[in-house]
Amino acid sequence: MEQILKAGGDVAAAITKGPHNASAVHAPVRASLPLRIKGGWALGEIGLASYVAILAMYLLYFMTDVLHISAAYAGVLLLIPRIWNIVIDPIVGQISDRTSTRYGRRRPFLIGGAALWGIGFALIFSMPRLDGGWLFGLAFLAVFLITNTGLSIYQVPYCAMATEMTEDYAERISLISWKNVVARLSVLAGVALAPRVVQLMPVPADGYRLMGMVFGSVILISGVVAFWATSGARSTVSHRKEPATLREQLAATRANRPFIVLIFSYAIYFLGQLPFVGLLVYYVTVVLGQSAALVGVLFPIASLTSAIVTPLWARAAERFGKRRMCMLSWGGAGLAWTAPLLIPDSMHWLIYPAMVVVGIFQAGGDLLPNAMVPDVVDVDELVSGERREGAIYGLWVSQQQTVLALGGLVTGLALAIIGYDGHVEHAGPGIGMGIRIAMTLPSCALAFLAVACLTRYHLPEAELQAMRQKQVAVSGRENA
């Protein structure tokens, strides 16, 4: 860990050696993005946000309480497809880096990925309770692998487009802010509407099947909108005549010290979110004794709050710096996540204002690290002379999939250790306290560990601009 933490040193020493292809470096573009491109690209986040929210909130619950799969077995089944994403995300990124079409490097992947992904999502919630655990496991794994393959094909190129469309420091914050606002509203809509769609059917399994078809269609539509809206958006091309191998790209990316610190820190923070999010539905049903539909009220409170305050975090980041505000938001989120443990049994209504506080800090916690990724992509180009957003975002998305895999497994195992058997009526006070501890203390500890790691990240805008100007000057001398 110490070696990774030391990776946050100044990259200026590497820059002074000059890029491998200095002519590849160009001055930053300072034009604002058109509203159609900025807003349309952000709408492509609708499918991603609703997918992540619904799976995090309801998939494990669907498996344990509707299909009556054991929590430990469900956790293992959720882990394996995530491992698949860890493998293919960097590969998809590399392929998109090499792609050259009249629609650009990334946009064609939006259509194909959204189609496969949306169909797979609908199939996940159409799974029957097959006789024999192994038969269900094989069928579920096949469907989830198809779904996650489509997710990778869509998500990696989609995220990489943020770096290509603008190089302006403030405009990148604005662009990611748009995406995050859409994400929060999509989470609000997804988490609020999903249980209500389920309740339209008298049989829960039929309700989840309908919900899968509805949001599978949403995934497809959001991909089509993002493809159409980004027509004419700025795109980049690879400057290397011979495409680098995947091993070469991964090795070069590991040499990008700010990126290593950022991805490691965000992975820890992201992992911290999952116990709180994944166990919230159990807190509602077991501890509060309420219907799971109440999650459709609590989680949207946080999401709506996040959508409102996201522009404020963006303004603060422009004034005080992305890293400083990111550390503040992560620390605040860690404290806010302890609310279910601290709220007295006689004052459960306090969970409502607590979710407002959670939403305030999670807004910055998700916005700012994602707004920092384009900056470390620039560092990679300034050092190497190559444009490989896909490879870097492939790793960025892959680490999120890794964390989601671990989160699903750990949450399932935590429920098994606590003794929860999938039946709320069998849950005693000890199980309720176990749920409160499992969803709060690990989340808080991981948030503050992430803050400690991020202290090693050093890439202020002034330094980044100085590196750009220096390499533009070098390029001019070599081309003279």
Summary of the structure (lengths in Angstrom):
residues: 480
radius of gyration: 22.2
end to end distance: 45.3
largest distance: 78.6
contacts: 1788
relative contact order: 0.18
helix: 80%
strand: 0%
